[in-house]
Amino acid sequence: MRAQDGASASFAGLIAPLSMAEFRTLLRTRTPCHVNGPAADRYAGLASWNGLMDALQSGVIPVRKLRLSQGSKILPAAFYRDANGLRATSLEAVMRSGGSAIV
């Protein structure tokens, strides 16, 4: 895997501090896991904001698969989606206020 800035990134490094066995168990049981890391921007080199928005707006990532969370709670989809698809301004507002996107 290559990070956006060209640096190599190992899978073990991406899932740390989980071990490969712990990750596989969580994946197999479809158990969500939140791990506090040392730096809030530790994955920043993997994808850009523009890349995420392009993927959502082009359908590469279906908007119906997007989940937003804030304060450890999943937000209702109606907050950031409507009949026309993604409400980008709502998504941006959640992200600016410390929310997370789950795709």
DSSP file (Angstrom, degrees, kcal/mol; ACC not computed):
  #  RESIDUE AA STRUCTURE BP1 BP2  ACC     N-H-->O    O-->H-N    N-H-->O    O-->H-N    TCO  KAPPA ALPHA  PHI   PSI    X-CA   Y-CA   Z-CA
    1    1 A M              0   0    0      0, 0.0     8,-1.7     0, 0.0     2,-0.5   0.000 360.0 360.0 360.0 141.6    0.0    0.0    0.0
    2    2 A R  B     -A    8   0A   0      6,-0.2     6,-0.2    44,-0.1     5,-0.1  -0.956 360.0-133.6-116.3 130.7    1.2    3.5   -0.8
    3    3 A A    >   -     0   0    0      4,-2.8     3,-2.3    -2,-0.5    43,-0.2  -0.389  32.7-104.6 -73.0 159.8    0.3    6.5    1.3
    4    4 A Q  T 3  S+     0   0    0     41,-3.2    42,-0.1     1,-0.3    -1,-0.1   0.818 120.8  56.0 -58.6 -33.3   -0.8    9.6   -0.7
    5    5 A D  T 3  S-     0   0    0     40,-0.3    -1,-0.3     2,-0.1     3,-0.1   0.419 122.8-104.0 -82.0   4.2    2.5   11.3    0.0
    6    6 A G  S <  S+     0   0    0     -3,-2.3     2,-0.2     1,-0.3    -2,-0.1   0.302  78.9 132.7  95.0 -10.0    4.4    8.4   -1.6
    7    7 A A        -     0   0    0     -5,-0.1    -4,-2.8     1,-0.1    -1,-0.3  -0.515  61.8-111.0 -76.4 143.7    5.6    6.9    1.7
    8    8 A S  B     -A    2   0A   0     -6,-0.2     2,-0.4    -2,-0.2    -6,-0.2  -0.471  31.7-166.2 -70.9 143.8    5.1    3.2    2.2
    9    9 A A        -     0   0    0     -8,-1.7     2,-0.2    -2,-0.1     3,-0.0  -0.982   9.3-145.0-133.8 122.7    2.6    2.1    4.7
   10   10 A S     >  -     0   0    0     -2,-0.4     4,-1.6     1,-0.1     5,-0.1  -0.530  20.3-124.7 -83.2 153.5    2.4   -1.4    6.1
   11   11 A F  H  > S+     0   0    0      1,-0.2     4,-1.9     2,-0.2     5,-0.2   0.906 113.5  55.5 -62.4 -40.7   -1.0   -2.9    6.9
   12   12 A A  H  > S+     0   0    0      1,-0.2     4,-1.1     2,-0.2    -1,-0.2   0.879 106.6  51.4 -59.2 -37.7    0.3   -3.7   10.4
   13   13 A G  H  4 S+     0   0    0      1,-0.2    -1,-0.2     2,-0.2    -2,-0.2   0.839 107.8  52.8 -67.3 -32.9    1.2    0.0   10.8
   14   14 A L  H  < S+     0   0    0     -4,-1.6    -2,-0.2     1,-0.2    -1,-0.2   0.865 115.5  38.2 -70.9 -36.1   -2.3    1.0    9.8
   15   15 A I  H >< S+     0   0    0     -4,-1.9     3,-2.1    -5,-0.1    -1,-0.2   0.534  95.1 158.0 -95.2  -5.7   -4.1   -1.2   12.3
   16   16 A A  T 3<  +     0   0    0     -4,-1.1     3,-0.1     1,-0.3    19,-0.1  -0.292  55.9  35.9 -57.0 141.7   -1.6   -0.7   15.2
   17   17 A P  T 3  S+     0   0    0      0, 0.0    -1,-0.3     0, 0.0     2,-0.1  -0.969 108.7  80.4 -89.5   7.9   -1.9   -1.0   18.1
   18   18 A L  S <  S-     0   0    0     -3,-2.1     2,-0.1    -6,-0.1    -3,-0.1  -0.459  79.9-126.9 -69.3 146.1   -4.2   -4.0   17.2
   19   19 A S     >  -     0   0    0     -2,-0.1     4,-2.5     1,-0.1     5,-0.2  -0.470  25.8-107.4 -82.2 165.9   -2.4   -7.2   16.3
   20   20 A M  H  > S+     0   0    0      1,-0.2     4,-2.6     2,-0.2     5,-0.2   0.898 122.2  51.8 -60.3 -40.4   -3.2   -8.9   13.1
   21   21 A A  H  > S+     0   0    0      2,-0.2     4,-2.2     1,-0.2    -1,-0.2   0.911 109.9  48.2 -64.0 -42.9   -5.1  -11.6   15.0
   22   22 A E  H  > S+     0   0    0      2,-0.2     4,-2.4     1,-0.2    -2,-0.2   0.920 112.1  49.8 -63.2 -42.7   -7.1   -9.0   16.9
   23   23 A F  H  X S+     0   0    0     -4,-2.5     4,-2.7     1,-0.2    -2,-0.2   0.933 110.1  50.0 -61.6 -46.3   -8.0   -7.2   13.7
   24   24 A R  H  X S+     0   0    0     -4,-2.6     4,-3.1     1,-0.2     5,-0.2   0.898 110.2  50.7 -60.3 -41.2   -9.1  -10.5   12.0
   25   25 A T  H  X S+     0   0    0     -4,-2.2     4,-2.3     2,-0.2    -1,-0.2   0.936 112.0  46.5 -62.6 -46.1  -11.3  -11.4   14.9
   26   26 A L  H  <>S+     0   0    0     -4,-2.4     5,-2.5     2,-0.2     4,-0.4   0.901 115.3  47.1 -61.8 -41.2  -13.0   -8.0   14.8
   27   27 A L  H ><5S+     0   0    0     -4,-2.7     3,-0.9     3,-0.2    -2,-0.2   0.936 112.3  48.6 -66.1 -47.4  -13.4   -8.2   11.1
   28   28 A R  H 3<5S+     0   0    0     -4,-3.1    -2,-0.2     1,-0.3    -1,-0.2   0.876 117.7  40.6 -62.6 -38.8  -14.8  -11.7   11.2
   29   29 A T  T 3<5S-     0   0    0     -4,-2.3    -1,-0.3    -5,-0.2    -2,-0.2   0.428 106.8-127.3 -90.0   0.8  -17.3  -10.9   13.9
   30   30 A R  T < 5 +     0   0    0     -3,-0.9    -3,-0.2    -4,-0.4    -4,-0.1   0.891  51.4 162.1  54.0  43.4  -18.1   -7.5   12.3
   31   31 A T      < -     0   0    0     -5,-2.5    -1,-0.2    -6,-0.2    -2,-0.1  -0.842  37.0-129.8 -97.8 120.0  -17.3   -5.8   15.6
   32   32 A P        -     0   0    0      0, 0.0     2,-0.4     0, 0.0    -5,-0.0  -0.343  26.7-169.1 -64.7 150.1  -16.6   -2.0   15.5
   33   33 A C        -     0   0    0      2,-0.0     2,-0.5    -2,-0.0    -2,-0.0  -0.982  13.6-164.0-145.2 129.4  -13.5   -0.9   17.2
   34   34 A H        -     0   0    0     -2,-0.4     2,-0.5     2,-0.0     0, 0.0  -0.968  10.1-173.4-113.8 125.4  -12.3    2.6   18.1
   35   35 A V        -     0   0    0     -2,-0.5     2,-0.4   -19,-0.1    -2,-0.0  -0.972  20.9-135.3-120.6 120.0   -8.7    2.9   19.1
   36   36 A N        -     0   0    0     -2,-0.5     4,-0.0     2,-0.0    -2,-0.0  -0.592  29.4-161.9 -71.4 127.7   -7.3    6.2   20.4
   37   37 A G        -     0   0    0     -2,-0.4     3,-0.1     2,-0.1    -1,-0.0  -0.569  30.1-107.2-107.5 173.7   -4.1    6.9   18.7
   38   38 A P  S    S+     0   0    0      0, 0.0     2,-0.4     0, 0.0    -1,-0.1   0.757 103.5  36.7 -72.0 -24.6   -1.2    9.2   19.5
   39   39 A A    >   -     0   0    0      1,-0.1     3,-1.5     0, 0.0     4,-0.1  -0.991  65.5-146.5-136.1 130.6   -2.0   11.6   16.7
   40   40 A A  T 3  S+     0   0    0     -2,-0.4     3,-0.3     1,-0.3    -1,-0.1   0.776 103.4  49.1 -62.5 -26.2   -5.3   12.8   15.3
   41   41 A D  T >  S+     0   0    0      1,-0.2     3,-1.8     2,-0.1     4,-0.3   0.065  70.4 122.8-102.1  25.4   -3.9   13.0   11.8
   42   42 A R  T <  S+     0   0    0     -3,-1.5     3,-0.2     1,-0.3    -1,-0.2   0.775  82.6  37.7 -61.8 -26.5   -2.2    9.6   11.7
   43   43 A Y  T >> S+     0   0    0     -3,-0.3     3,-2.1     1,-0.2     4,-0.7   0.283  83.1 110.6-103.8   9.5   -4.2    8.6    8.6
   44   44 A A  T <4 S+     0   0    0     -3,-1.8     3,-0.4     1,-0.3    -1,-0.2   0.804  73.3  56.5 -57.7 -32.6   -4.1   12.0    6.9
   45   45 A G  T 34 S+     0   0    0     -4,-0.3   -41,-3.2    -3,-0.2   -40,-0.3   0.578  95.0  68.3 -77.0  -8.1   -1.7   10.8    4.2
   46   46 A L  T <4 S+     0   0    0     -3,-2.1     2,-0.3     1,-0.3    -1,-0.2   0.844 113.7   0.2 -81.5 -33.9   -4.0    8.0    3.0
   47   47 A A     <  -     0   0    0     -4,-0.7    -1,-0.3    -3,-0.4     2,-0.2  -0.994  65.8-133.5-153.9 150.1   -6.8   10.1    1.6
   48   48 A S     >  -     0   0    0     -2,-0.3     4,-2.2    -3,-0.1     5,-0.2  -0.653  27.3-115.5-102.0 162.7   -7.6   13.8    1.1
   49   49 A W  H  > S+     0   0    0     -2,-0.2     4,-2.6     1,-0.2     5,-0.2   0.929 119.4  50.5 -59.1 -46.0  -10.9   15.6    1.9
   50   50 A N  H  > S+     0   0    0      1,-0.2     4,-2.7     2,-0.2    -1,-0.2   0.885 108.3  53.2 -61.8 -38.0  -11.3   16.3   -1.9
   51   51 A G  H  > S+     0   0    0      2,-0.2     4,-2.3     1,-0.2    -1,-0.2   0.908 110.1  47.2 -63.0 -42.5  -10.7   12.6   -2.7
   52   52 A L  H  X S+     0   0    0     -4,-2.2     4,-2.3     2,-0.2    -2,-0.2   0.941 113.5  47.5 -63.6 -47.3  -13.4   11.6   -0.2
   53   53 A M  H  X S+     0   0    0     -4,-2.6     4,-2.9     1,-0.2     5,-0.2   0.915 112.4  49.5 -62.0 -43.0  -15.9   14.1   -1.6
   54   54 A D  H  X S+     0   0    0     -4,-2.7     4,-2.2     1,-0.2     6,-0.3   0.919 111.0  50.0 -60.5 -43.9  -15.1   13.1   -5.2
   55   55 A A  H  X>S+     0   0    0     -4,-2.3     6,-2.3     1,-0.2     4,-0.7   0.879 114.8  43.9 -64.5 -38.1  -15.6    9.4   -4.4
   56   56 A L  H  <5S+     0   0    0     -4,-2.3     3,-0.4     4,-0.2     7,-0.3   0.924 116.2  45.4 -71.4 -44.9  -18.9   10.2   -2.7
   57   57 A Q  H  <5S+     0   0    0     -4,-2.9    -2,-0.2     1,-0.2    -1,-0.2   0.788 114.9  47.3 -72.6 -27.1  -20.2   12.5   -5.4
   58   58 A S  H  <5S-     0   0    0     -4,-2.2    -1,-0.2    -5,-0.2    -2,-0.2   0.616 112.5-116.2 -87.6 -12.7  -19.2   10.3   -8.3
   59   59 A G  T  <5S+     0   0    0     -4,-0.7    -3,-0.2    -3,-0.4    -4,-0.1   0.423  81.8 122.8  92.3  -1.7  -20.7    7.2   -6.7
   60   60 A V  S   <S+     0   0    0     -5,-0.7    -4,-0.2    -6,-0.3    -5,-0.1   0.929  88.9  33.1 -57.3 -43.5  -17.3    5.3   -6.3
   61   61 A I  S    S-     0   0    0     -6,-2.3    -2,-0.4    -9,-0.1    -1,-0.3  -0.964 104.2-126.7-106.6 112.5  -18.3    5.2   -2.6
   62   62 A P    >   -     0   0    0      0, 0.0     3,-2.1     0, 0.0     4,-0.5  -0.377   8.8-135.1 -61.7 132.2  -22.1    4.9   -2.5
   63   63 A V  G >  S+     0   0    0     -7,-0.3     3,-1.4     1,-0.3    -7,-0.1   0.825 104.0  65.9 -57.7 -32.2  -23.6    7.7   -0.3
   64   64 A R  G 3  S+     0   0    0      1,-0.3    -1,-0.3    22,-0.0    13,-0.0   0.713  97.1  56.2 -64.3 -18.8  -25.9    5.1    1.3
   65   65 A K  G <  S+     0   0    0     -3,-2.1    -1,-0.3     2,-0.0     2,-0.2   0.618  86.5 102.1 -85.9 -13.7  -22.7    3.4    2.7
   66   66 A L    <   -     0   0    0     -3,-1.4     2,-0.4    -4,-0.5    37,-0.2  -0.511  47.9-178.3 -75.6 135.0  -21.6    6.6    4.5
   67   67 A R  E     -B  102   0B   0     35,-2.3    35,-3.4    -2,-0.2     2,-0.4  -0.982  10.1-155.7-127.8 143.6  -22.1    6.9    8.2
   68   68 A L  E     -B  101   0B   0      7,-0.4     7,-3.1    -2,-0.4     2,-0.4  -0.947   9.5-170.9-117.9 142.1  -21.3    9.9   10.4
   69   69 A S  E     +BC 100  74B   0     31,-2.4    31,-2.6    -2,-0.4     2,-0.3  -0.952   7.7 178.2-129.5 153.2  -20.6    9.8   14.1
   70   70 A Q  E >  S+ C   0  73B   0      3,-2.5     3,-1.2    -2,-0.4    29,-0.1  -0.947  73.5   2.4-152.5 131.4  -20.2   12.5   16.6
   71   71 A G  T 3  S-     0   0    0     -2,-0.3     3,-0.1    27,-0.3    28,-0.1   0.880 130.4 -58.4  59.2  38.9  -19.6   12.2   20.3
   72   72 A S  T 3  S+     0   0    0      1,-0.2     2,-0.4     0, 0.0    -1,-0.2   0.607 116.2 111.2  67.5  14.5  -19.6    8.3   20.0
   73   73 A K  E <  S-C   70   0B   0     -3,-1.2    -3,-2.5     0, 0.0     2,-0.4  -0.955  70.3-123.5-120.6 138.7  -23.1    8.4   18.5
   74   74 A I  E     -C   69   0B   0     -2,-0.4    -5,-0.3    -5,-0.2     3,-0.1  -0.655  31.4-132.3 -76.2 130.3  -24.1    7.5   14.9
   75   75 A L        -     0   0    0     -7,-3.1    -7,-0.4    -2,-0.4     2,-0.1  -0.559  27.6 -96.3 -82.8 147.9  -26.0   10.5   13.4
   76   76 A P    >   -     0   0    0      0, 0.0     3,-2.0     0, 0.0     4,-0.4  -0.389  28.3-128.0 -62.1 138.8  -29.3    9.9   11.5
   77   77 A A  G >> S+     0   0    0      1,-0.3     4,-1.9     2,-0.2     3,-1.4   0.809 105.5  70.3 -59.3 -30.4  -28.7    9.7    7.8
   78   78 A A  G 34 S+     0   0    0      1,-0.3    -1,-0.3     2,-0.2    -3,-0.0   0.721  88.4  66.3 -61.1 -19.4  -31.4   12.3    7.2
   79   79 A F  G <4 S+     0   0    0     -3,-2.0    -1,-0.3     1,-0.2    -2,-0.2   0.832 120.3  15.4 -70.6 -31.9  -29.0   14.8    8.7
   80   80 A Y  T <4 S+     0   0    0     -3,-1.4     7,-3.2    -4,-0.4     2,-0.3   0.359 122.6  57.6-127.1   2.9  -26.5   14.5    5.8
   81   81 A R  E  <  +D   86   0C   0     -4,-1.9     2,-0.2     5,-0.2     5,-0.2  -0.969  51.5 168.5-132.1 151.0  -28.5   12.8    3.0
   82   82 A D  E >   -D   85   0C   0      3,-2.5     3,-2.1    -2,-0.3    -3,-0.0  -0.787  58.3 -71.8-141.6-170.1  -31.7   13.6    1.2
   83   83 A A  T 3  S+     0   0    0      1,-0.3     3,-0.1    -2,-0.2    -2,-0.0   0.762 131.6  52.9 -60.2 -24.8  -33.6   12.3   -1.9
   84   84 A N  T 3  S-     0   0    0      1,-0.3     2,-0.4     0, 0.0    -1,-0.3   0.464 116.4-112.8 -89.8  -2.2  -30.9   13.9   -4.1
   85   85 A G  E <  S+D   82   0C   0     -3,-2.1    -3,-2.5     2,-0.0    -1,-0.3  -0.887  73.3  22.7 113.8-141.3  -28.0   12.2   -2.3
   86   86 A L  E     -D   81   0C   0     -2,-0.4     2,-0.9    -5,-0.2    -5,-0.2  -0.408  53.5-148.1 -71.8 135.6  -25.3   13.8   -0.1
   87   87 A R    >>  -     0   0    0     -7,-3.2     4,-1.9     1,-0.2     3,-0.8  -0.828  18.8-171.1 -99.9  91.3  -25.8   17.1    1.6
   88   88 A A  H 3> S+     0   0    0     -2,-0.9     4,-2.8     1,-0.3     5,-0.2   0.821  78.4  56.8 -57.9 -37.8  -22.2   18.2    1.5
   89   89 A T  H 3> S+     0   0    0      1,-0.2     4,-2.0     2,-0.2    -1,-0.3   0.880 108.1  48.3 -65.1 -35.8  -22.6   21.2    3.7
   90   90 A S  H <> S+     0   0    0     -3,-0.8     4,-2.2     2,-0.2    -1,-0.2   0.914 111.6  49.8 -68.1 -42.5  -24.0   19.1    6.5
   91   91 A L  H  X S+     0   0    0     -4,-1.9     4,-2.4     1,-0.2    -2,-0.2   0.935 111.7  48.5 -59.5 -47.1  -21.1   16.6    6.1
   92   92 A E  H  X S+     0   0    0     -4,-2.8     4,-2.6     1,-0.2    -1,-0.2   0.887 109.2  53.0 -61.9 -39.9  -18.6   19.4    6.2
   93   93 A A  H  X S+     0   0    0     -4,-2.0     4,-1.4     2,-0.2    -1,-0.2   0.911 110.2  47.4 -63.6 -42.4  -20.2   20.9    9.3
   94   94 A V  H  <>S+     0   0    0     -4,-2.2     5,-2.6     1,-0.2    -2,-0.2   0.930 113.6  47.6 -64.1 -44.5  -20.0   17.6   11.2
   95   95 A M  H ><5S+     0   0    0     -4,-2.4     3,-1.5     1,-0.2    -2,-0.2   0.894 109.2  53.5 -65.8 -39.7  -16.4   17.0   10.2
   96   96 A R  H 3<5S+     0   0    0     -4,-2.6    -1,-0.2     1,-0.3    -2,-0.2   0.812 106.8  53.7 -63.6 -29.3  -15.4   20.6   11.2
   97   97 A S  T 3<5S-     0   0    0     -4,-1.4    -1,-0.3    -3,-0.2    -2,-0.2   0.185 132.0 -87.1 -95.5  19.3  -16.9   20.1   14.6
   98   98 A G  T < 5S+     0   0    0     -3,-1.5   -27,-0.3     1,-0.2    -3,-0.2   0.582  79.2 143.8  95.2  10.8  -14.9   16.9   15.3
   99   99 A G      < -     0   0    0     -5,-2.6     2,-0.4    -6,-0.2   -29,-0.2  -0.182  40.7-128.7 -75.5 174.1  -17.2   14.2   13.8
  100  100 A S  E     -B   69   0B   0    -31,-2.6   -31,-2.4     2,-0.0     2,-0.5  -0.957   5.1-140.1-126.8 144.7  -16.0   11.1   12.0
  101  101 A A  E     -B   68   0B   0     -2,-0.4     2,-0.5   -33,-0.2   -33,-0.2  -0.893  14.7-163.5-102.4 133.1  -16.9    9.6    8.6
  102  102 A I  E      B   67   0B   0    -35,-3.4   -35,-2.3    -2,-0.5    -2,-0.0  -0.973 360.0 360.0-118.6 119.0  -17.3    5.9    8.4
  103  103 A V              0   0    0     -2,-0.5    -1,-0.1   -37,-0.2   -37,-0.1   0.350 360.0 360.0-126.2 360.0  -17.3    4.4    4.9
